[in-house]
Amino acid sequence: MDVADMLSKGVELMFLGMGTVFVFLAVLVFSVTKMSQFVQKYEASLPQPEIKPKPTLPAGGTNSDHIAAITAAIHQYRSRNK
């Protein structure tokens, strides 16, 4: 096998690989687009979940026990990782 044959085989394999990737990506884009259209079409007929409000902090702010625990954890981390 001479150099010209090896180069032609290499170019052939390159185009085969690039073609395979291109076809895969084209199918992926097509399927995602169709799935998006399907979901948008039937989204209104789906039952909507009840959205619960996020819990709020008490009027006094953050709990002092939480602040103490966080402070102790930070102190312990910093003392171990000097």
PDB file of N, CA, C and O in Angstrom:
ATOM      1  N   MET A   1       0.853  -1.180   0.000  1.00  0.00           N
ATOM      2  CA  MET A   1       0.000   0.000   0.000  1.00  0.00           C
ATOM      3  C   MET A   1       0.894   1.237   0.000  1.00  0.00           C
ATOM      4  O   MET A   1       1.748   1.400   0.872  1.00  0.00           O
ATOM      5  N   ASP A   2       0.692   2.082  -0.963  1.00  0.00           N
ATOM      6  CA  ASP A   2       1.541   3.266  -1.027  1.00  0.00           C
ATOM      7  C   ASP A   2       0.852   4.449  -0.336  1.00  0.00           C
ATOM      8  O   ASP A   2      -0.266   4.321   0.164  1.00  0.00           O
ATOM      9  N   VAL A   3       1.520   5.574  -0.317  1.00  0.00           N
ATOM     10  CA  VAL A   3       1.053   6.753   0.415  1.00  0.00           C
ATOM     11  C   VAL A   3      -0.257   7.276  -0.157  1.00  0.00           C
ATOM     12  O   VAL A   3      -1.127   7.697   0.604  1.00  0.00           O
ATOM     13  N   ALA A   4      -0.419   7.262  -1.454  1.00  0.00           N
ATOM     14  CA  ALA A   4      -1.643   7.776  -2.087  1.00  0.00           C
ATOM     15  C   ALA A   4      -2.856   6.951  -1.669  1.00  0.00           C
ATOM     16  O   ALA A   4      -3.922   7.503  -1.398  1.00  0.00           O
ATOM     17  N   ASP A   5      -2.696   5.648  -1.619  1.00  0.00           N
ATOM     18  CA  ASP A   5      -3.802   4.787  -1.181  1.00  0.00           C
ATOM     19  C   ASP A   5      -4.160   5.054   0.278  1.00  0.00           C
ATOM     20  O   ASP A   5      -5.334   5.105   0.643  1.00  0.00           O
ATOM     21  N   MET A   6      -3.137   5.220   1.098  1.00  0.00           N
ATOM     22  CA  MET A   6      -3.387   5.478   2.519  1.00  0.00           C
ATOM     23  C   MET A   6      -4.072   6.826   2.712  1.00  0.00           C
ATOM     24  O   MET A   6      -4.972   6.949   3.543  1.00  0.00           O
ATOM     25  N   LEU A   7      -3.657   7.837   1.955  1.00  0.00           N
ATOM     26  CA  LEU A   7      -4.299   9.148   2.058  1.00  0.00           C
ATOM     27  C   LEU A   7      -5.748   9.091   1.588  1.00  0.00           C
ATOM     28  O   LEU A   7      -6.626   9.685   2.214  1.00  0.00           O
ATOM     29  N   SER A   8      -6.005   8.387   0.501  1.00  0.00           N
ATOM     30  CA  SER A   8      -7.383   8.295   0.018  1.00  0.00           C
ATOM     31  C   SER A   8      -8.264   7.536   1.014  1.00  0.00           C
ATOM     32  O   SER A   8      -9.420   7.907   1.221  1.00  0.00           O
ATOM     33  N   LYS A   9      -7.733   6.487   1.627  1.00  0.00           N
ATOM     34  CA  LYS A   9      -8.488   5.763   2.663  1.00  0.00           C
ATOM     35  C   LYS A   9      -8.751   6.672   3.867  1.00  0.00           C
ATOM     36  O   LYS A   9      -9.841   6.653   4.439  1.00  0.00           O
ATOM     37  N   GLY A  10      -7.744   7.467   4.248  1.00  0.00           N
ATOM     38  CA  GLY A  10      -7.912   8.385   5.373  1.00  0.00           C
ATOM     39  C   GLY A  10      -8.974   9.430   5.100  1.00  0.00           C
ATOM     40  O   GLY A  10      -9.796   9.724   5.968  1.00  0.00           O
ATOM     41  N   VAL A  11      -8.964   9.993   3.903  1.00  0.00           N
ATOM     42  CA  VAL A  11      -9.975  10.993   3.528  1.00  0.00           C
ATOM     43  C   VAL A  11     -11.354  10.349   3.478  1.00  0.00           C
ATOM     44  O   VAL A  11     -12.340  10.953   3.901  1.00  0.00           O
ATOM     45  N   GLU A  12     -11.424   9.129   2.963  1.00  0.00           N
ATOM     46  CA  GLU A  12     -12.697   8.415   2.903  1.00  0.00           C
ATOM     47  C   GLU A  12     -13.257   8.189   4.312  1.00  0.00           C
ATOM     48  O   GLU A  12     -14.440   8.421   4.560  1.00  0.00           O
ATOM     49  N   LEU A  13     -12.408   7.740   5.221  1.00  0.00           N
ATOM     50  CA  LEU A  13     -12.853   7.528   6.606  1.00  0.00           C
ATOM     51  C   LEU A  13     -13.239   8.835   7.282  1.00  0.00           C
ATOM     52  O   LEU A  13     -14.174   8.866   8.083  1.00  0.00           O
ATOM     53  N   MET A  14     -12.526   9.917   6.967  1.00  0.00           N
ATOM     54  CA  MET A  14     -12.843  11.217   7.551  1.00  0.00           C
ATOM     55  C   MET A  14     -14.245  11.653   7.126  1.00  0.00           C
ATOM     56  O   MET A  14     -15.046  12.086   7.954  1.00  0.00           O
ATOM     57  N   PHE A  15     -14.533  11.533   5.819  1.00  0.00           N
ATOM     58  CA  PHE A  15     -15.858  11.944   5.352  1.00  0.00           C
ATOM     59  C   PHE A  15     -16.960  11.026   5.880  1.00  0.00           C
ATOM     60  O   PHE A  15     -18.074  11.480   6.142  1.00  0.00           O
ATOM     61  N   LEU A  16     -16.657   9.760   6.034  1.00  0.00           N
ATOM     62  CA  LEU A  16     -17.635   8.833   6.602  1.00  0.00           C
ATOM     63  C   LEU A  16     -17.956   9.216   8.050  1.00  0.00           C
ATOM     64  O   LEU A  16     -19.120   9.249   8.448  1.00  0.00           O
ATOM     65  N   GLY A  17     -16.923   9.501   8.824  1.00  0.00           N
ATOM     66  CA  GLY A  17     -17.137   9.895  10.217  1.00  0.00           C
ATOM     67  C   GLY A  17     -17.858  11.222  10.337  1.00  0.00           C
ATOM     68  O   GLY A  17     -18.770  11.368  11.151  1.00  0.00           O
ATOM     69  N   MET A  18     -17.452  12.193   9.526  1.00  0.00           N
ATOM     70  CA  MET A  18     -18.108  13.503   9.574  1.00  0.00           C
ATOM     71  C   MET A  18     -19.560  13.400   9.106  1.00  0.00           C
ATOM     72  O   MET A  18     -20.439  14.076   9.641  1.00  0.00           O
ATOM     73  N   GLY A  19     -19.803  12.564   8.121  1.00  0.00           N
ATOM     74  CA  GLY A  19     -21.175  12.361   7.647  1.00  0.00           C
ATOM     75  C   GLY A  19     -22.043  11.711   8.702  1.00  0.00           C
ATOM     76  O   GLY A  19     -23.207  12.076   8.868  1.00  0.00           O
ATOM     77  N   THR A  20     -21.482  10.747   9.416  1.00  0.00           N
ATOM     78  CA  THR A  20     -22.225  10.087  10.486  1.00  0.00           C
ATOM     79  C   THR A  20     -22.588  11.072  11.585  1.00  0.00           C
ATOM     80  O   THR A  20     -23.722  11.079  12.064  1.00  0.00           O
ATOM     81  N   VAL A  21     -21.648  11.892  11.980  1.00  0.00           N
ATOM     82  CA  VAL A  21     -21.919  12.892  13.022  1.00  0.00           C
ATOM     83  C   VAL A  21     -22.944  13.900  12.531  1.00  0.00           C
ATOM     84  O   VAL A  21     -23.839  14.281  13.286  1.00  0.00           O
ATOM     85  N   PHE A  22     -22.834  14.340  11.286  1.00  0.00           N
ATOM     86  CA  PHE A  22     -23.788  15.302  10.739  1.00  0.00           C
ATOM     87  C   PHE A  22     -25.207  14.728  10.719  1.00  0.00           C
ATOM     88  O   PHE A  22     -26.159  15.403  11.109  1.00  0.00           O
ATOM     89  N   VAL A  23     -25.341  13.488  10.265  1.00  0.00           N
ATOM     90  CA  VAL A  23     -26.665  12.857  10.229  1.00  0.00           C
ATOM     91  C   VAL A  23     -27.221  12.713  11.639  1.00  0.00           C
ATOM     92  O   VAL A  23     -28.402  12.981  11.858  1.00  0.00           O
ATOM     93  N   PHE A  24     -26.407  12.299  12.594  1.00  0.00           N
ATOM     94  CA  PHE A  24     -26.867  12.159  13.970  1.00  0.00           C
ATOM     95  C   PHE A  24     -27.346  13.498  14.521  1.00  0.00           C
ATOM     96  O   PHE A  24     -28.406  13.566  15.143  1.00  0.00           O
ATOM     97  N   LEU A  25     -26.578  14.560  14.299  1.00  0.00           N
ATOM     98  CA  LEU A  25     -26.977  15.875  14.809  1.00  0.00           C
ATOM     99  C   LEU A  25     -28.232  16.383  14.114  1.00  0.00           C
ATOM    100  O   LEU A  25     -29.077  17.011  14.753  1.00  0.00           O
ATOM    101  N   ALA A  26     -28.368  16.124  12.828  1.00  0.00           N
ATOM    102  CA  ALA A  26     -29.574  16.541  12.116  1.00  0.00           C
ATOM    103  C   ALA A  26     -30.806  15.829  12.671  1.00  0.00           C
ATOM    104  O   ALA A  26     -31.849  16.453  12.868  1.00  0.00           O
ATOM    105  N   VAL A  27     -30.690  14.530  12.921  1.00  0.00           N
ATOM    106  CA  VAL A  27     -31.808  13.776  13.504  1.00  0.00           C
ATOM    107  C   VAL A  27     -32.114  14.294  14.904  1.00  0.00           C
ATOM    108  O   VAL A  27     -33.283  14.398  15.278  1.00  0.00           O
ATOM    109  N   LEU A  28     -31.100  14.616  15.674  1.00  0.00           N
ATOM    110  CA  LEU A  28     -31.295  15.137  17.026  1.00  0.00           C
ATOM    111  C   LEU A  28     -32.026  16.474  16.993  1.00  0.00           C
ATOM    112  O   LEU A  28     -32.968  16.674  17.760  1.00  0.00           O
ATOM    113  N   VAL A  29     -31.616  17.387  16.127  1.00  0.00           N
ATOM    114  CA  VAL A  29     -32.282  18.689  16.021  1.00  0.00           C
ATOM    115  C   VAL A  29     -33.721  18.506  15.573  1.00  0.00           C
ATOM    116  O   VAL A  29     -34.622  19.143  16.120  1.00  0.00           O
ATOM    117  N   PHE A  30     -33.953  17.650  14.593  1.00  0.00           N
ATOM    118  CA  PHE A  30     -35.311  17.397  14.107  1.00  0.00           C
ATOM    119  C   PHE A  30     -36.201  16.847  15.217  1.00  0.00           C
ATOM    120  O   PHE A  30     -37.327  17.310  15.398  1.00  0.00           O
ATOM    121  N   SER A  31     -35.701  15.863  15.958  1.00  0.00           N
ATOM    122  CA  SER A  31     -36.525  15.243  16.998  1.00  0.00           C
ATOM    123  C   SER A  31     -36.799  16.205  18.152  1.00  0.00           C
ATOM    124  O   SER A  31     -37.903  16.209  18.697  1.00  0.00           O
ATOM    125  N   VAL A  32     -35.817  17.018  18.533  1.00  0.00           N
ATOM    126  CA  VAL A  32     -36.040  17.985  19.615  1.00  0.00           C
ATOM    127  C   VAL A  32     -37.041  19.044  19.173  1.00  0.00           C
ATOM    128  O   VAL A  32     -37.887  19.459  19.966  1.00  0.00           O
ATOM    129  N   THR A  33     -36.961  19.487  17.923  1.00  0.00           N
ATOM    130  CA  THR A  33     -37.905  20.467  17.410  1.00  0.00           C
ATOM    131  C   THR A  33     -39.324  19.912  17.406  1.00  0.00           C
ATOM    132  O   THR A  33     -40.254  20.587  17.846  1.00  0.00           O
ATOM    133  N   LYS A  34     -39.494  18.706  16.919  1.00  0.00           N
ATOM    134  CA  LYS A  34     -40.825  18.085  16.890  1.00  0.00           C
ATOM    135  C   LYS A  34     -41.363  17.858  18.298  1.00  0.00           C
ATOM    136  O   LYS A  34     -42.551  18.061  18.548  1.00  0.00           O
ATOM    137  N   MET A  35     -40.498  17.438  19.216  1.00  0.00           N
ATOM    138  CA  MET A  35     -40.938  17.230  20.590  1.00  0.00           C
ATOM    139  C   MET A  35     -41.366  18.549  21.222  1.00  0.00           C
ATOM    140  O   MET A  35     -42.346  18.590  21.965  1.00  0.00           O
ATOM    141  N   SER A  36     -40.647  19.617  20.936  1.00  0.00           N
ATOM    142  CA  SER A  36     -41.004  20.929  21.461  1.00  0.00           C
ATOM    143  C   SER A  36     -42.361  21.374  20.915  1.00  0.00           C
ATOM    144  O   SER A  36     -43.184  21.908  21.659  1.00  0.00           O
ATOM    145  N   GLN A  37     -42.596  21.161  19.637  1.00  0.00           N
ATOM    146  CA  GLN A  37     -43.887  21.515  19.054  1.00  0.00           C
ATOM    147  C   GLN A  37     -45.004  20.693  19.679  1.00  0.00           C
ATOM    148  O   GLN A  37     -46.085  21.218  19.945  1.00  0.00           O
ATOM    149  N   PHE A  38     -44.758  19.425  19.913  1.00  0.00           N
ATOM    150  CA  PHE A  38     -45.759  18.556  20.532  1.00  0.00           C
ATOM    151  C   PHE A  38     -46.109  19.027  21.937  1.00  0.00           C
ATOM    152  O   PHE A  38     -47.281  19.084  22.309  1.00  0.00           O
ATOM    153  N   VAL A  39     -45.087  19.364  22.711  1.00  0.00           N
ATOM    154  CA  VAL A  39     -45.319  19.806  24.084  1.00  0.00           C
ATOM    155  C   VAL A  39     -46.065  21.135  24.101  1.00  0.00           C
ATOM    156  O   VAL A  39     -46.969  21.319  24.915  1.00  0.00           O
ATOM    157  N   GLN A  40     -45.704  22.060  23.221  1.00  0.00           N
ATOM    158  CA  GLN A  40     -46.398  23.350  23.177  1.00  0.00           C
ATOM    159  C   GLN A  40     -47.849  23.178  22.756  1.00  0.00           C
ATOM    160  O   GLN A  40     -48.716  23.917  23.223  1.00  0.00           O
ATOM    161  N   LYS A  41     -48.124  22.229  21.894  1.00  0.00           N
ATOM    162  CA  LYS A  41     -49.492  22.009  21.425  1.00  0.00           C
ATOM    163  C   LYS A  41     -50.389  21.455  22.528  1.00  0.00           C
ATOM    164  O   LYS A  41     -51.537  21.874  22.671  1.00  0.00           O
ATOM    165  N   TYR A  42     -49.856  20.506  23.311  1.00  0.00           N
ATOM    166  CA  TYR A  42     -50.673  19.827  24.311  1.00  0.00           C
ATOM    167  C   TYR A  42     -50.429  20.320  25.737  1.00  0.00           C
ATOM    168  O   TYR A  42     -50.947  19.732  26.686  1.00  0.00           O
ATOM    169  N   GLU A  43     -49.661  21.375  25.898  1.00  0.00           N
ATOM    170  CA  GLU A  43     -49.350  21.872  27.238  1.00  0.00           C
ATOM    171  C   GLU A  43     -50.588  22.417  27.942  1.00  0.00           C
ATOM    172  O   GLU A  43     -50.746  22.219  29.147  1.00  0.00           O
ATOM    173  N   ALA A  44     -51.455  23.090  27.224  1.00  0.00           N
ATOM    174  CA  ALA A  44     -52.635  23.705  27.834  1.00  0.00           C
ATOM    175  C   ALA A  44     -53.593  22.655  28.390  1.00  0.00           C
ATOM    176  O   ALA A  44     -54.310  22.930  29.352  1.00  0.00           O
ATOM    177  N   SER A  45     -53.620  21.471  27.811  1.00  0.00           N
ATOM    178  CA  SER A  45     -54.546  20.438  28.278  1.00  0.00           C
ATOM    179  C   SER A  45     -54.032  19.679  29.496  1.00  0.00           C
ATOM    180  O   SER A  45     -54.786  18.930  30.116  1.00  0.00           O
ATOM    181  N   LEU A  46     -52.765  19.860  29.847  1.00  0.00           N
ATOM    182  CA  LEU A  46     -52.205  19.169  31.008  1.00  0.00           C
ATOM    183  C   LEU A  46     -52.618  19.871  32.292  1.00  0.00           C
ATOM    184  O   LEU A  46     -52.733  21.097  32.315  1.00  0.00           O
ATOM    185  N   PRO A  47     -52.844  19.114  33.360  1.00  0.00           N
ATOM    186  CA  PRO A  47     -53.166  19.769  34.633  1.00  0.00           C
ATOM    187  C   PRO A  47     -51.956  20.526  35.171  1.00  0.00           C
ATOM    188  O   PRO A  47     -50.840  20.005  35.173  1.00  0.00           O
ATOM    189  N   GLN A  48     -52.177  21.737  35.621  1.00  0.00           N
ATOM    190  CA  GLN A  48     -51.094  22.565  36.133  1.00  0.00           C
ATOM    191  C   GLN A  48     -50.878  22.269  37.620  1.00  0.00           C
ATOM    192  O   GLN A  48     -51.848  22.191  38.374  1.00  0.00           O
ATOM    193  N   PRO A  49     -49.638  22.104  38.051  1.00  0.00           N
ATOM    194  CA  PRO A  49     -49.379  21.827  39.467  1.00  0.00           C
ATOM    195  C   PRO A  49     -49.653  23.069  40.315  1.00  0.00           C
ATOM    196  O   PRO A  49     -49.525  24.203  39.854  1.00  0.00           O
ATOM    197  N   GLU A  50     -50.029  22.820  41.551  1.00  0.00           N
ATOM    198  CA  GLU A  50     -50.276  23.927  42.479  1.00  0.00           C
ATOM    199  C   GLU A  50     -48.930  24.460  42.957  1.00  0.00           C
ATOM    200  O   GLU A  50     -48.088  23.700  43.435  1.00  0.00           O
ATOM    201  N   ILE A  51     -48.736  25.745  42.828  1.00  0.00           N
ATOM    202  CA  ILE A  51     -47.479  26.370  43.224  1.00  0.00           C
ATOM    203  C   ILE A  51     -47.640  26.898  44.643  1.00  0.00           C
ATOM    204  O   ILE A  51     -48.483  27.753  44.916  1.00  0.00           O
ATOM    205  N   LYS A  52     -46.818  26.373  45.534  1.00  0.00           N
ATOM    206  CA  LYS A  52     -46.878  26.783  46.931  1.00  0.00           C
ATOM    207  C   LYS A  52     -45.916  27.945  47.141  1.00  0.00           C
ATOM    208  O   LYS A  52     -44.821  27.954  46.579  1.00  0.00           O
ATOM    209  N   PRO A  53     -46.317  28.927  47.949  1.00  0.00           N
ATOM    210  CA  PRO A  53     -45.397  30.045  48.198  1.00  0.00           C
ATOM    211  C   PRO A  53     -44.202  29.588  49.025  1.00  0.00           C
ATOM    212  O   PRO A  53     -44.304  28.667  49.835  1.00  0.00           O
ATOM    213  N   LYS A  54     -43.079  30.242  48.808  1.00  0.00           N
ATOM    214  CA  LYS A  54     -41.878  29.913  49.560  1.00  0.00           C
ATOM    215  C   LYS A  54     -42.044  30.375  51.001  1.00  0.00           C
ATOM    216  O   LYS A  54     -42.637  31.424  51.254  1.00  0.00           O
ATOM    217  N   PRO A  55     -41.526  29.598  51.947  1.00  0.00           N
ATOM    218  CA  PRO A  55     -41.621  30.031  53.336  1.00  0.00           C
ATOM    219  C   PRO A  55     -40.767  31.276  53.564  1.00  0.00           C
ATOM    220  O   PRO A  55     -39.678  31.411  53.006  1.00  0.00           O
ATOM    221  N   THR A  56     -41.270  32.162  54.377  1.00  0.00           N
ATOM    222  CA  THR A  56     -40.554  33.403  54.658  1.00  0.00           C
ATOM    223  C   THR A  56     -39.887  33.314  56.022  1.00  0.00           C
ATOM    224  O   THR A  56     -40.262  32.485  56.852  1.00  0.00           O
ATOM    225  N   LEU A  57     -38.915  34.156  56.246  1.00  0.00           N
ATOM    226  CA  LEU A  57     -38.234  34.211  57.531  1.00  0.00           C
ATOM    227  C   LEU A  57     -39.151  34.846  58.571  1.00  0.00           C
ATOM    228  O   LEU A  57     -40.011  35.656  58.224  1.00  0.00           O
ATOM    229  N   PRO A  58     -38.978  34.491  59.826  1.00  0.00           N
ATOM    230  CA  PRO A  58     -39.773  35.141  60.857  1.00  0.00           C
ATOM    231  C   PRO A  58     -39.439  36.637  60.930  1.00  0.00           C
ATOM    232  O   PRO A  58     -38.426  37.086  60.395  1.00  0.00           O
ATOM    233  N   ALA A  59     -40.291  37.380  61.588  1.00  0.00           N
ATOM    234  CA  ALA A  59     -40.136  38.843  61.645  1.00  0.00           C
ATOM    235  C   ALA A  59     -38.807  39.234  62.275  1.00  0.00           C
ATOM    236  O   ALA A  59     -38.263  40.286  61.937  1.00  0.00           O
ATOM    237  N   GLY A  60     -38.268  38.424  63.178  1.00  0.00           N
ATOM    238  CA  GLY A  60     -37.019  38.747  63.855  1.00  0.00           C
ATOM    239  C   GLY A  60     -35.788  38.488  63.008  1.00  0.00           C
ATOM    240  O   GLY A  60     -34.683  38.822  63.437  1.00  0.00           O
ATOM    241  N   GLY A  61     -35.929  37.911  61.832  1.00  0.00           N
ATOM    242  CA  GLY A  61     -34.775  37.619  60.989  1.00  0.00           C
ATOM    243  C   GLY A  61     -34.364  36.168  61.117  1.00  0.00           C
ATOM    244  O   GLY A  61     -35.210  35.299  61.328  1.00  0.00           O
ATOM    245  N   THR A  62     -33.076  35.897  60.993  1.00  0.00           N
ATOM    246  CA  THR A  62     -32.561  34.538  61.036  1.00  0.00           C
ATOM    247  C   THR A  62     -32.482  34.051  62.488  1.00  0.00           C
ATOM    248  O   THR A  62     -32.188  34.821  63.403  1.00  0.00           O
ATOM    249  N   ASN A  63     -32.746  32.790  62.668  1.00  0.00           N
ATOM    250  CA  ASN A  63     -32.708  32.170  63.981  1.00  0.00           C
ATOM    251  C   ASN A  63     -31.274  32.232  64.535  1.00  0.00           C
ATOM    252  O   ASN A  63     -30.321  31.933  63.816  1.00  0.00           O
ATOM    253  N   SER A  64     -31.123  32.616  65.803  1.00  0.00           N
ATOM    254  CA  SER A  64     -29.785  32.749  66.392  1.00  0.00           C
ATOM    255  C   SER A  64     -29.089  31.393  66.532  1.00  0.00           C
ATOM    256  O   SER A  64     -27.860  31.332  66.496  1.00  0.00           O
ATOM    257  N   ASP A  65     -29.842  30.317  66.690  1.00  0.00           N
ATOM    258  CA  ASP A  65     -29.227  28.988  66.752  1.00  0.00           C
ATOM    259  C   ASP A  65     -28.578  28.628  65.418  1.00  0.00           C
ATOM    260  O   ASP A  65     -27.509  28.017  65.385  1.00  0.00           O
ATOM    261  N   HIS A  66     -29.222  29.004  64.330  1.00  0.00           N
ATOM    262  CA  HIS A  66     -28.648  28.739  63.011  1.00  0.00           C
ATOM    263  C   HIS A  66     -27.355  29.525  62.820  1.00  0.00           C
ATOM    264  O   HIS A  66     -26.371  28.995  62.304  1.00  0.00           O
ATOM    265  N   ILE A  67     -27.361  30.774  63.232  1.00  0.00           N
ATOM    266  CA  ILE A  67     -26.165  31.605  63.098  1.00  0.00           C
ATOM    267  C   ILE A  67     -25.015  31.013  63.909  1.00  0.00           C
ATOM    268  O   ILE A  67     -23.875  30.994  63.444  1.00  0.00           O
ATOM    269  N   ALA A  68     -25.304  30.532  65.113  1.00  0.00           N
ATOM    270  CA  ALA A  68     -24.268  29.942  65.952  1.00  0.00           C
ATOM    271  C   ALA A  68     -23.708  28.666  65.318  1.00  0.00           C
ATOM    272  O   ALA A  68     -22.499  28.439  65.348  1.00  0.00           O
ATOM    273  N   ALA A  69     -24.579  27.839  64.748  1.00  0.00           N
ATOM    274  CA  ALA A  69     -24.129  26.597  64.119  1.00  0.00           C
ATOM    275  C   ALA A  69     -23.274  26.889  62.883  1.00  0.00           C
ATOM    276  O   ALA A  69     -22.257  26.232  62.664  1.00  0.00           O
ATOM    277  N   ILE A  70     -23.676  27.856  62.089  1.00  0.00           N
ATOM    278  CA  ILE A  70     -22.914  28.212  60.890  1.00  0.00           C
ATOM    279  C   ILE A  70     -21.557  28.793  61.277  1.00  0.00           C
ATOM    280  O   ILE A  70     -20.541  28.462  60.665  1.00  0.00           O
ATOM    281  N   THR A  71     -21.539  29.652  62.284  1.00  0.00           N
ATOM    282  CA  THR A  71     -20.285  30.245  62.747  1.00  0.00           C
ATOM    283  C   THR A  71     -19.327  29.171  63.258  1.00  0.00           C
ATOM    284  O   THR A  71     -18.131  29.210  62.969  1.00  0.00           O
ATOM    285  N   ALA A  72     -19.859  28.209  64.019  1.00  0.00           N
ATOM    286  CA  ALA A  72     -19.016  27.130  64.532  1.00  0.00           C
ATOM    287  C   ALA A  72     -18.469  26.273  63.390  1.00  0.00           C
ATOM    288  O   ALA A  72     -17.313  25.854  63.434  1.00  0.00           O
ATOM    289  N   ALA A  73     -19.286  26.010  62.373  1.00  0.00           N
ATOM    290  CA  ALA A  73     -18.837  25.206  61.241  1.00  0.00           C
ATOM    291  C   ALA A  73     -17.731  25.922  60.462  1.00  0.00           C
ATOM    292  O   ALA A  73     -16.750  25.300  60.053  1.00  0.00           O
ATOM    293  N   ILE A  74     -17.897  27.228  60.260  1.00  0.00           N
ATOM    294  CA  ILE A  74     -16.871  28.009  59.551  1.00  0.00           C
ATOM    295  C   ILE A  74     -15.575  28.020  60.345  1.00  0.00           C
ATOM    296  O   ILE A  74     -14.495  27.859  59.776  1.00  0.00           O
ATOM    297  N   HIS A  75     -15.674  28.209  61.652  1.00  0.00           N
ATOM    298  CA  HIS A  75     -14.475  28.227  62.503  1.00  0.00           C
ATOM    299  C   HIS A  75     -13.750  26.878  62.444  1.00  0.00           C
ATOM    300  O   HIS A  75     -12.524  26.828  62.339  1.00  0.00           O
ATOM    301  N   GLN A  76     -14.520  25.787  62.514  1.00  0.00           N
ATOM    302  CA  GLN A  76     -13.919  24.457  62.466  1.00  0.00           C
ATOM    303  C   GLN A  76     -13.258  24.207  61.111  1.00  0.00           C
ATOM    304  O   GLN A  76     -12.164  23.644  61.056  1.00  0.00           O
ATOM    305  N   TYR A  77     -13.906  24.618  60.018  1.00  0.00           N
ATOM    306  CA  TYR A  77     -13.336  24.435  58.679  1.00  0.00           C
ATOM    307  C   TYR A  77     -12.032  25.203  58.532  1.00  0.00           C
ATOM    308  O   TYR A  77     -11.043  24.674  58.024  1.00  0.00           O
ATOM    309  N   ARG A  78     -12.036  26.453  58.979  1.00  0.00           N
ATOM    310  CA  ARG A  78     -10.838  27.282  58.840  1.00  0.00           C
ATOM    311  C   ARG A  78      -9.685  26.780  59.707  1.00  0.00           C
ATOM    312  O   ARG A  78      -8.521  26.891  59.323  1.00  0.00           O
ATOM    313  N   SER A  79     -10.014  26.224  60.885  1.00  0.00           N
ATOM    314  CA  SER A  79      -8.934  25.729  61.746  1.00  0.00           C
ATOM    315  C   SER A  79      -8.322  24.444  61.179  1.00  0.00           C
ATOM    316  O   SER A  79      -7.135  24.197  61.394  1.00  0.00           O
ATOM    317  N   ARG A  80      -9.076  23.638  60.478  1.00  0.00           N
ATOM    318  CA  ARG A  80      -8.558  22.402  59.888  1.00  0.00           C
ATOM    319  C   ARG A  80      -7.822  22.647  58.570  1.00  0.00           C
ATOM    320  O   ARG A  80      -6.923  21.882  58.221  1.00  0.00           O
ATOM    321  N   ASN A  81      -8.181  23.686  57.844  1.00  0.00           N
ATOM    322  CA  ASN A  81      -7.654  23.915  56.486  1.00  0.00           C
ATOM    323  C   ASN A  81      -6.805  25.173  56.416  1.00  0.00           C
ATOM    324  O   ASN A  81      -7.088  26.084  55.639  1.00  0.00           O
ATOM    325  N   LYS A  82      -5.782  25.214  57.221  1.00  0.00           N
ATOM    326  CA  LYS A  82      -4.890  26.382  57.181  1.00  0.00           C
ATOM    327  C   LYS A  82      -3.780  26.172  56.208  1.00  0.00           C
ATOM    328  O   LYS A  82      -2.932  27.049  56.041  1.00  0.00           O
TER     329      LYS A  82
END
